[in-house]
């Protein structure tokens, strides 16, 4: 009696095990990157960037308002 009918099952199990190992490696890499990003965000780097962007926007809007006021006075 041949047991060749188990070959496809065996291949499928090996492929699934290989894919699970690959996904575990990818998951570990993503966890590492997430931890790095969270650490950088905790250092205030994101807040500093946000504050500087907000200040730049405020200054640009103020200049636009000044220009509009100057045009209205002409």
Backbone bond lengths (Angstrom), bond angles and torsions (degrees), N, CA, C in turn:
res aa  C-N    CA-C-N  psi(-1)  N-CA   C-N-CA  omega(-1)  CA-C   N-CA-C  phi
1 X - - - 1.455 - - 1.534 108.73 -
2 X 1.317 115.89 129.38 1.464 119.68 179.39 1.525 109.49 -93.78
3 X 1.279 113.75 148.84 1.469 118.34 179.88 1.532 110.58 -114.26
4 X 1.337 114.50 29.83 1.459 120.17 -179.86 1.527 111.96 -61.47
5 X 1.301 118.08 -20.66 1.451 120.58 -178.47 1.539 110.84 -66.23
6 X 1.330 117.39 -15.83 1.466 121.12 178.43 1.531 112.76 -84.49
7 X 1.322 116.55 -13.29 1.470 120.09 -178.33 1.530 113.03 -57.05
8 X 1.329 118.52 -49.84 1.469 117.83 179.28 1.536 112.51 -60.82
9 X 1.313 116.43 -38.03 1.461 120.13 178.67 1.526 110.21 -64.16
10 X 1.319 115.58 -44.06 1.465 120.61 -179.71 1.531 110.45 -62.87
11 X 1.321 117.22 -43.51 1.471 120.67 177.97 1.531 110.06 -61.80
12 X 1.308 116.21 -42.78 1.462 120.37 179.85 1.524 112.17 -62.07
13 X 1.311 116.07 -41.32 1.468 120.10 178.74 1.521 110.13 -65.26
14 X 1.332 117.95 -42.37 1.467 121.33 178.79 1.527 110.82 -63.87
15 X 1.332 116.65 -42.74 1.469 120.11 178.61 1.527 110.79 -64.00
16 X 1.325 117.05 -42.66 1.461 120.66 179.27 1.526 111.00 -63.89
17 X 1.321 117.12 -42.07 1.465 121.14 178.61 1.526 110.35 -63.62
18 X 1.313 117.11 -41.19 1.461 121.00 178.49 1.523 110.91 -64.02
19 X 1.322 116.18 -43.72 1.468 120.61 179.65 1.522 110.57 -64.77
20 X 1.329 117.79 -40.83 1.467 120.98 178.22 1.525 110.94 -62.22
21 X 1.322 117.06 -40.15 1.462 120.40 177.82 1.521 110.62 -64.20
22 X 1.324 116.90 -41.87 1.463 121.29 178.08 1.522 110.42 -62.93
23 X 1.321 117.48 -44.88 1.456 121.32 179.12 1.529 111.73 -63.90
24 X 1.319 116.96 -35.96 1.470 120.47 177.49 1.528 110.09 -64.29
25 X 1.337 117.23 -41.29 1.472 120.52 177.84 1.526 110.52 -64.60
26 X 1.333 117.18 -44.94 1.463 120.93 178.81 1.524 110.77 -62.22
27 X 1.318 116.53 -41.08 1.462 121.43 179.36 1.524 109.99 -61.64
28 X 1.310 117.46 -43.57 1.470 121.39 179.31 1.519 110.79 -62.80
29 X 1.327 116.96 -42.52 1.469 120.88 177.92 1.532 110.78 -62.73
30 X 1.318 117.16 -43.57 1.463 120.46 178.97 1.526 111.55 -64.71
31 X 1.318 116.87 -38.66 1.472 120.02 176.82 1.532 110.59 -63.73
32 X 1.328 116.25 -40.04 1.460 120.48 179.00 1.529 111.03 -64.14
33 X 1.324 116.08 -45.25 1.474 120.42 179.09 1.518 111.22 -64.32
34 X 1.332 116.98 -40.11 1.457 120.97 177.86 1.520 110.99 -62.01
35 X 1.320 116.68 -42.97 1.467 120.52 179.00 1.526 110.55 -62.44
36 X 1.340 117.34 -40.40 1.462 120.80 177.60 1.525 110.97 -62.51
37 X 1.326 116.42 -45.65 1.466 120.36 -179.65 1.521 111.37 -64.91
38 X 1.316 116.83 -40.79 1.463 119.71 178.03 1.519 110.96 -64.64
39 X 1.329 116.86 -37.59 1.463 120.54 178.63 1.519 110.25 -65.73
40 X 1.324 116.51 -42.77 1.477 119.23 178.82 1.510 111.15 -65.66
41 X 1.329 117.14 -39.49 1.467 120.28 178.64 1.526 110.29 -65.80
42 X 1.326 116.36 -35.67 1.461 120.92 178.54 1.511 112.76 -68.62
43 X 1.330 116.89 -22.60 1.456 121.00 178.66 1.520 111.64 -76.65
44 X 1.317 117.20 -5.72 1.455 120.24 179.28 1.512 113.32 89.87
45 X 1.317 117.59 2.15 1.459 120.16 -179.82 1.511 112.46 -59.64
46 X 1.301 116.90 -38.95 1.461 120.23 179.27 1.507 111.80 -69.35
47 X 1.318 116.72 -39.02 1.457 120.53 -179.53 1.522 110.85 -67.66
48 X 1.321 116.91 -41.15 1.459 120.63 179.15 1.514 109.71 -60.99
49 X 1.313 116.26 -45.54 1.455 120.68 178.53 1.518 110.87 -61.21
50 X 1.311 116.81 -43.38 1.461 121.06 179.81 1.523 110.36 -62.91
51 X 1.324 117.60 -43.41 1.473 120.90 -179.90 1.521 111.08 -64.76
52 X 1.318 117.60 -41.89 1.463 119.42 -179.48 1.528 110.53 -67.12
53 X 1.320 117.36 -38.52 1.468 119.91 176.18 1.517 110.78 -63.49
54 X 1.317 116.34 -42.69 1.463 120.52 179.65 1.524 110.33 -62.04
55 X 1.327 117.29 -41.83 1.464 121.15 179.33 1.521 111.18 -65.32
56 X 1.323 116.88 -41.48 1.461 120.25 178.05 1.524 110.88 -62.32
57 X 1.319 117.28 -42.81 1.472 121.32 178.83 1.525 109.85 -63.15
58 X 1.345 116.20 -43.32 1.464 120.01 179.68 1.532 110.61 -59.55
59 X 1.325 117.24 -44.63 1.461 121.59 -179.52 1.527 111.71 -64.59
60 X 1.319 116.33 -41.91 1.470 119.39 -179.93 1.517 111.18 -66.11
61 X 1.324 117.22 -40.44 1.465 120.45 177.99 1.528 109.63 -65.27
62 X 1.319 117.25 -40.32 1.466 120.77 178.59 1.531 110.30 -61.11
63 X 1.326 117.87 -42.47 1.468 120.54 177.77 1.527 111.12 -63.62
64 X 1.329 116.63 -39.61 1.473 119.51 177.90 1.522 111.21 -63.76
65 X 1.322 116.84 -41.46 1.463 120.95 178.63 1.527 109.72 -62.91
66 X 1.331 117.14 -43.31 1.464 120.73 178.05 1.523 110.91 -60.12
67 X 1.323 116.00 -42.82 1.464 119.67 179.91 1.530 110.79 -64.51
68 X 1.342 116.87 -42.04 1.468 119.72 178.63 1.525 110.71 -65.00
69 X 1.332 117.62 -39.61 1.460 120.86 178.49 1.528 110.05 -64.54
70 X 1.317 116.88 -38.35 1.462 120.39 178.28 1.526 111.07 -65.37
71 X 1.317 116.42 -39.56 1.466 120.22 178.14 1.524 111.05 -66.64
72 X 1.338 116.01 -37.65 1.461 120.32 -179.49 1.516 110.99 -68.51
73 X 1.325 117.28 -27.67 1.466 120.90 -178.95 1.520 113.23 -82.39
74 X 1.292 118.19 -11.68 1.481 121.43 -178.48 1.491 111.19 -76.48
